[in-house]
Amino acid sequence: MIDLLCLLEFYNTYETDEIYHKIAEKMLENFSVVSEMSISELAEFLFVSQSTIYRFVKMMGYENYNQMKAGQITFLENYYLQGRYTSKNAKIHRFDNYIDYMFEKIHVLKEKNIHIQVEQLIEMILSSDEIIFVGMPMPSFVWRLQMELVMLKKKTLAFLNPENQYQAIMHAKSNTLVIGIQYLIDSSIFYSNMVKDIKNHKFKSAVIYTSKLASYIKNVDLPIYIDGDNNESDLFLMEFIFNYIGHRLNTMILDKPNCINL
């Protein structure tokens, strides 16, 4: 579902008079037919140049137009698999069924001893001067965690724009920690592009992910796998983990006021 979410993110965050807002708007209005267009046809349809379309594609995290087009086709084919809020087999007809479903997912986190890796991630955060978050789309709970990082005198970046995320990684210094958040299957293309050269850099890296097919993790220092269902409920687990990290950092700040960035 990555293409549609990313388009919505562009549409909702860019100023209404900016060209990228207008491109996202027209693509959303004609989402089902855009995947059938060539880059020249799309440029003509949107009344923009092909170079503008190319820049827009790069900002979405793709290397070229064909890759974005393939991702969109995949989305349209797999919407009924990846567009769910719960697993396909879940029998949820009432709110208390949903509570039981989510409780079971949290219980699985405990059984898998995820806490060991989460504690390692906290140590990596504390030992780093700069924390860069990578995700498409970028979950809003990351921005809440950035408050604690600023209070701990950490430089932190969590750009919406994938191209800005990539540039941040390319300019990262040795005492930087890059944290990836991947909870949708087809965002693996985005991450493969983003971290393909990560092993050639000196900064530290961690990723919280749900796809067993994520080949990019071999280059990551701390991969944290969540055995999710590849649907929106996985995002709840991500937020659960990040809220715990925020709680731990917040407690450190309140217990040691001298570390606060004032």
C-alpha positions in Angstrom: 0.0 0.0 0.0 3.1 2.2 0.0 2.4 4.2 -3.2 -1.0 5.4 -2.2 0.1 6.2 1.3 3.1 8.1 0.0 0.9 10.1 -2.5 -1.5 11.0 0.3 1.5 12.1 2.5 2.7 14.4 -0.3 -0.9 15.7 -0.9 -1.4 16.4 2.8 1.9 18.0 3.6 2.9 20.2 0.6 1.4 23.6 0.2 -1.6 23.6 -2.1 0.0 25.9 -4.6 3.2 23.8 -4.9 3.7 21.6 -8.0 4.2 18.4 -6.1 0.9 18.8 -4.2 -0.8 19.3 -7.6 0.9 16.2 -9.1 -0.1 14.1 -6.1 -3.7 15.4 -6.3 -4.1 14.5 -9.9 -2.5 11.1 -9.4 -4.8 10.4 -6.5 -7.8 11.4 -8.6 -6.7 9.0 -11.4 -4.9 6.4 -9.3 -6.1 3.3 -11.2 -5.1 4.6 -14.6 -1.8 6.2 -13.9 -0.1 2.8 -13.7 -0.9 2.3 -17.4 0.8 5.5 -18.5 4.3 6.0 -19.8 6.3 8.9 -18.2 5.7 11.0 -21.3 1.9 10.3 -21.2 1.8 11.2 -17.5 3.7 14.4 -18.0 1.4 15.4 -20.7 -1.7 14.5 -18.7 -0.4 16.5 -15.7 0.8 19.5 -17.9 4.4 19.2 -16.4 7.7 18.3 -17.9 9.2 14.8 -17.7 12.0 16.1 -15.6 9.5 17.2 -13.0 7.9 13.8 -13.0 11.4 12.3 -12.6 12.1 14.5 -9.5 8.8 13.6 -8.0 9.6 9.9 -8.5 12.9 10.3 -6.8 11.3 12.2 -3.9 9.0 9.1 -3.4 12.1 6.9 -3.0 12.2 5.2 -6.3 15.2 5.1 -8.7 13.2 5.7 -11.8 9.7 5.9 -13.2 9.4 2.3 -14.2 10.2 1.2 -10.6 7.4 3.4 -9.3 5.0 2.2 -11.9 5.8 -1.5 -11.0 5.3 -0.7 -7.3 1.9 0.9 -8.1 0.8 -2.2 -10.2 1.9 -4.4 -7.3 -0.3 -2.3 -4.9 -3.3 -2.6 -7.2 -2.9 -6.3 -7.5 -2.3 -6.9 -3.7 -4.6 -4.4 -2.1 -6.9 -7.0 -0.7 -3.9 -8.7 0.9 -2.0 -5.6 2.1 -4.8 -3.2 2.7 -6.3 -5.0 5.7 -6.3 -3.7 9.3 -6.1 -7.2 10.7 -5.1 -10.7 9.5 -7.3 -12.3 6.9 -8.4 -15.1 9.2 -9.2 -12.9 12.2 -12.9 -13.2 13.3 -13.5 -9.6 14.4 -17.1 -8.5 14.4 -17.1 -6.5 17.7 -14.8 -4.1 19.5 -13.9 -6.6 22.2 -12.8 -9.1 19.5 -10.4 -6.5 18.3 -9.1 -5.9 21.8 -8.4 -9.6 22.2 -6.7 -9.7 18.8 -4.3 -6.8 19.6 -3.7 -8.2 23.1 -2.5 -11.5 21.5 -0.1 -9.6 19.2 1.4 -7.8 22.2 1.7 -11.1 24.0 3.7 -12.5 21.1 6.2 -9.7 21.5 6.8 -10.8 25.0 7.2 -14.4 24.0 9.7 -13.6 21.3 12.0 -11.7 23.8 11.9 -8.6 21.7 12.8 -6.6 24.8 16.4 -7.7 24.5 16.8 -6.0 21.1 14.8 -3.0 22.2 17.1 -2.4 25.1 20.1 -2.7 22.7 18.4 -0.1 20.5 18.0 2.3 23.5 21.7 1.9 24.2 22.5 2.7 20.6 20.4 5.8 20.8 22.1 7.0 24.0 25.6 6.5 22.6 24.8 8.4 19.3 25.0 12.1 18.7 22.6 12.1 15.8 19.5 9.9 15.1 18.1 9.7 11.5 14.7 8.0 11.0 13.9 6.4 7.7 10.4 5.3 6.7 7.9 5.6 3.8 5.5 6.6 5.0 7.0 8.2 8.1 4.9 7.2 11.1 3.8 10.1 13.2 4.9 8.5 16.5 8.5 9.0 15.4 8.0 12.8 15.8 6.8 12.3 19.4 10.0 10.4 20.2 12.1 13.2 18.7 11.0 15.4 21.6 12.9 13.2 24.0 15.9 13.1 21.7 16.0 16.9 21.5 15.8 17.1 25.3 18.7 14.7 25.5 20.7 17.1 23.2 20.6 14.7 20.3 20.4 15.9 16.7 17.5 14.2 15.0 16.0 14.0 11.5 12.7 12.4 10.4 11.9 13.9 7.0 8.7 13.0 5.2 10.4 13.4 1.8 12.3 10.1 1.0 14.9 12.0 -1.1 15.7 14.1 2.0 16.0 10.9 4.0 18.4 9.5 1.5 20.5 12.7 1.5 20.6 12.7 5.3 22.0 9.2 5.2 24.6 10.1 2.6 25.9 12.9 4.8 25.7 11.0 8.1 28.7 11.0 10.3 30.3 8.1 12.2 28.5 8.8 15.4 25.1 8.7 13.7 22.4 6.1 14.2 20.0 5.4 11.3 16.7 3.8 12.4 14.4 2.3 9.8 10.7 1.5 10.2 9.2 -0.9 7.7 5.8 -2.4 8.2 4.5 -2.8 4.7 5.7 -5.6 2.4 6.2 -3.5 -0.7 8.2 -0.8 1.1 11.1 -3.3 0.8 11.9 -1.7 -2.6 12.3 1.6 -0.9 14.6 0.2 1.8 16.7 -1.7 -0.7 17.3 1.5 -2.5 17.9 3.5 0.7 20.3 1.2 2.4 22.0 -0.7 -0.5 25.3 1.1 0.3 24.9 1.3 4.0 27.6 -1.2 4.7 30.1 1.2 3.1 29.4 3.8 5.7 30.6 4.1 9.2 27.4 5.0 11.0 25.3 2.6 13.0 22.0 1.2 11.8 18.9 -0.5 13.1 15.6 -1.4 11.5 12.3 -2.6 12.9 10.6 -4.6 10.2 7.8 -7.2 9.5 8.7 -8.7 6.2 10.7 -12.0 6.2 11.7 -11.2 2.6 13.6 -8.1 3.6 17.0 -8.8 2.0 18.4 -5.4 3.0 18.7 -6.4 6.7 22.0 -8.2 6.1 23.6 -4.8 6.0 22.0 -3.5 9.2 23.7 -3.7 12.6 20.5 -4.3 14.6 17.6 -5.8 12.8 14.5 -6.2 15.0 12.0 -8.6 13.4 8.3 -8.4 14.4 6.3 -11.4 13.4 3.4 -9.4 12.2 0.6 -10.0 9.7 1.7 -7.4 7.2 -1.3 -5.2 7.8 -2.1 -2.0 9.7 -2.1 -3.8 13.1 1.7 -4.2 12.7 1.9 -0.4 12.9 0.3 -0.6 16.3 3.1 -2.9 17.5 5.7 -0.4 16.1 4.1 2.4 18.0 4.0 0.3 21.1 7.7 -0.3 20.9 8.5 3.4 20.2 6.3 4.5 23.0 8.2 2.3 25.4 11.5 3.7 24.1 10.1 7.2 24.6 9.0 6.3 28.1 12.5 5.1 29.0 14.2 8.2 27.6 11.6 10.4 29.3 12.2 8.8 32.6 16.0 9.4 32.2 15.3 13.0 31.5 13.1 13.5 34.5 15.4 11.6 36.9 18.5 13.6 35.7 17.4 17.2 35.0 21.0 18.2 34.2 20.9 16.3 30.9 17.9 18.4 29.7 18.6 20.6 26.7 17.8 24.0 28.1 
